[in-house]
C-alpha cells in the first residue's frame, strides 16, 4: 500500500509539483546537473519546480512532451521521488544513472539496461517483503534497446545489485573489495548501483512502468580512475532516454 487517493490532487511535498505539471514519461537522472542537460536537449524547456534534490523540467522533442526530474543519490530519495511522480500521473519512469561494473567484459562508456535488480537495499522492505521482485517493465526494456541502437550506445542486458553502502562496494571502497563482491561476480550480476530496485519496486507494485539506463564506469576492482568521456556519454544517454520516450508514445504506452 502506498499513497491514499486523496493525496494525488495536492502539490507533492518533495518534488513540489501536482497533477498536470508532468508528461506521462519522466526521465529520472540522479543529479540536478543532468536535469539541466535534459533541458538543453529538448525544445521549449521550462523549469517546473526545484526543491531539495528534485529539479524538474518539461520540454518537447519532435512535438512530444517529456518530463525530467532529478532524484538525488540512494534508494530513499529515489523511492520518494518515484512515489510522488506516480501520484501526479507518471506512467513511464526511466532512470538515467550510473553503476559500478563488476564483470570485466563490460567497458567504461558502455551502458547497462537492467532486466532486474537484486534487492540488497532496505528502503522498500518498509512497503513490501523482500520476496517481491525488483524488475524492469519489458516495454521500457524494449524501448531502451531500440533507443540505444538508434543513438549508437553499446548496451548490455542483465541483473544489477542495488545496495545502500557506496563506500563498501564501489571504486572508492577500502579493504577486501574483491572478496566482498566475488559472490555477485560468480552469479553473473553485472554491476552494482544504489537506486534501481527502489524505482522498480515502487513502480511495479502500483502498476506503473519503470526501467533504467546506467552508464558504466571502469571495472570496480581497478579503483578510482579518470573517465574523460563521462560527460559526452551522459549526453548520449540522455538522448537515448528522450528517444525511448518517443518510442513509448509511438506504441501508445503513455
N, C-alpha and C positions, 0 to 999 in steps of 0.2 A: 504494500500500500504506500502510495506516495502523497501527492498533494490533493487536498479536497477541491471539488469542482468550483466552489465559490471563490477560491483564490485566483482563478485563472483570469478574471476580468480586471484585476488590480495591477498596478505597476509593481514589478518584482523587486524585492528588497536589494538584491546584489547586482543584477545586471541593469537595473534601473530602466526597464522597458516594459511595455504592456502589449497586449494583442493588437495587431495591425501595424506594428513597427518593425516586423521582420518578414523576410521572404520564407517560403516553405523549406528551402535548402539553406543551411547555415554552415559555413566553414568555420572550424574552431582551432585556430593555432594556439600555441602556448603563450606567446609573447605579444605585448601591445604593438611592438615594432612590426610584427608580421600582419597585424590588422591594418596598420598604415600601408604596408606593402600591398595588401589586397586593394586598398583604396586607390593606389597608383596604377593598378592593372585593370580597373573597370571604368566605365563612363558614368557620369552623373553621381559620383560618390558623395555620400552625405554621412557625416558623423551623427549617429542616433543617440548614443549615450556613452558616458565614461564614468565608471565608479569602481574603486579598488582595482583589481586586476582585469576587470571586464571592460574592454573598449570595443564598441560596436559600430560597424559601418554597414550601409546598404548601398548597392550600386547596380549597374546593368552591364551585361555582356551580350552582344547580339540581341538586344532588346529584352533579355530575361533579367528580372530582378533576382539578385543573390545577396545574402547577408554574410557577415563575418563578425564573430565575437571571440576575443581572446579569453583564455580560461585560466591563465596562471599555471604554476607547476604543481603537480601532485594530484592524488585522487580526490581529496576533499573539495578543493575549488573546482575541479573538473565535474564532479558529481553535482555540486551546487549549480554551476552554470548550465549543465545539461538539463537538470530538472527544471530550472526556471525557463529555459528556452522552450522546452516541451510545453510548459504551462501556457505559453503565449502563442503556440501554434507551429513550432518547428516540426517538420515531417521527415526531413533528412538531415542528419548531423554527420559531418565529415571532419574528423580530427586531422590536423596537419601538424605533425610534431617531429620529434627526433627519437632515436633509440640507440642503445649500446649493442653493437654487433658481437655475437659470441661464436659465430661459425665462420671459418677462415675463407670460404669460397665467396662470401659477400664482401664487396669492396666499398670503401668510403665513396659517397656520392651516389651509390645505388639507393633505391627506395624499397621499403617493405610494405606490402598490403597484408595486414594480419587477417587470417581467417578466424582467429580466436585468440584468447589470452588466458594464460594461467592466472588464476585469482589468488595471488600472493599479497594482496593488499587487504586491508581490513575495513575500509570505509563502507563498502557495500554490504558487509555482513550485518550492519545495523538494520538493513532493509530486508534482506533475503538470505537464507542459508548458503553456505559455500557450495552446496550441491548444485545450485543453479549455475549453468554455464555462462561464460562471457564469450559471445560470438558476434561476428560482424554479419550484418544483413547481406544475403547473397546478391541482392540487386545493387547495393552500394559497391560490393566487390566487383561486379561486372562492369559497372560504370567507371570505376577507378582503373581497372585493367584497360578498358578502351581509351580512357583519357591518357594514361601513361604511354600507350602505344602511339597516340596522336602527337604528343609533345616530345616524344623521344626519351623517356625515362626508362632506365634499366631496372625492372622490378622483380621482387621475389615474393612468393606466397608462402605463408607458414604461420606457426604459432609463436607468439611472443609471451614473455612473462612480465606481468605488471607487479611491481613491489613498491614499498614505501621508503626504503632507506638508500638514497642515491649514493651516499659515501661508503656503503658496504659493497655494492656491486655496480661499479661504473669505472670509467677510465681514470678516475681520481681516487679509487679505493686504495686503502692500505692493507697490509697483512697478506694472507694467503688467498688472494682473489681467485686464482686458478682452481684451487681445491673447492672453494665455495660454489663456483659455477659449473663444476665438471658434470654434475648430475643432469643439469639442464642441457649442456652440450651433448651428452650421451643420449638424451631423449629427443634430440633434434629440434629443440626450441632454438629459434634462430636469432633472437635479440631480446633485450631487456628494456622495459620502459616504465614510466611512473604514472600513466594516465589511462591507457586504453581500456582496461577492463571496467573501470568506473563508468566510462561513457557507454560501453556496450551493454552492461547490465542495466543501467538506468534507463536506457532507450528501449531495450528489448522487452523488459518487464511491463512497459507501458504501450507496446505495440507501435513504436516509432523506429524507423530505420537508422542505423548508425554504422560507420566504418571508419577506417583510418588509413592515412598515408604517412609513412615515417621515413625521414631522412637518415641514412646510415652514416655514422661516424667511423673512424678507423677501428679495427678489431680491438675489443676491450682490453685484452691482455698486453697490448703494445703500449699502454699508458697514455697520458696526455700528449696530444700531438697537434701541430698546426693543421688546419683544414681550410686552406685558402679558397677552395671553391664553394664553401658553405653558403655564402650569400647568393651566389649565382644559382646554386642548386635549389635553394629555398624559393627563389623567384620562379624557377621552372616548376617546382612542386605546387606553388600557389596557382600557376596557370593550369596545372592538371586538375586541381580542385575545382577551379572555375569551369573547366571543360566537363568534369564529371557532373556538375550541377546542370549543365545544358543537356547532357546525355539523359539524366533522370527526367528532365522536363520533356524531352522528346519521346520518352517512353511512358509519359503520363503518370509519373510517380511523384507528383507534387500536388 
